[in-house]
């Protein structure tokens, strides 16, 4: 069944109006007729069954029932990603959404090559919202990945004392031996934090500083991976270990 996103309204209305993009996709691309049943999700964990009421520039859909209400996971997965050039960050945002990352935190470091002025950053953030919505529809995910405010590496490295227990893992190609499989993945932490660097990786000083604040440094293997590949691989492995 075709699935569409709608902005949840403050009232309990049984009829919702899709935005222009979703309306165009439903009416002009898929050409779905009035009366056809569709699925609707609101990005906060709710999935509804609905029936198309009107088509046109702004499609309206009558909500029939709530099918699923997802209250979220016990353990939240955070990805801290160093700035990447061009559209590499777009790819990482898309794949992290598909792979179930809950929170995404971009950061700048000494080797960042993709730094943006504030205005360009806001435009990029708007594009990421569209990418996240599309990735949720494609993967069947009901909750949007939340993109947090851009940070500095120094700020992220230093957050060592959180109210919630957290496991903090930094991926570094110069770590000779430690692997993700060396950890016990049956643990009570409420947050798993994965930090991955820019195209240039982390300097020795940056890795050591993070270690001094409680980050555990691991390797993804003998091969040197592209930055975007490393993030996708790391998240995939961690999700597999958590679910196995």
Protein Blocks (a to p, Z undefined) as FASTA:
>chain_A
ZZddddddfblcfbdcddfklmmmmmmmnopaehiacdddehiopacddddfbgcjbdcd
ddfbdfbdcebjfbdcdddddddehjllmmmmmmmmmnopabdcddddfklckbccfklm
mmmmmmmmmmmmmmmmmnopabdcdddddddfklmmmmmbcfbdcddddddfklmkbcfk
lpccbdfbfbdcdddddfkopafklmmmmmmnopacddebjbdcdfklmmmmmmmmmmmm
mmZZ
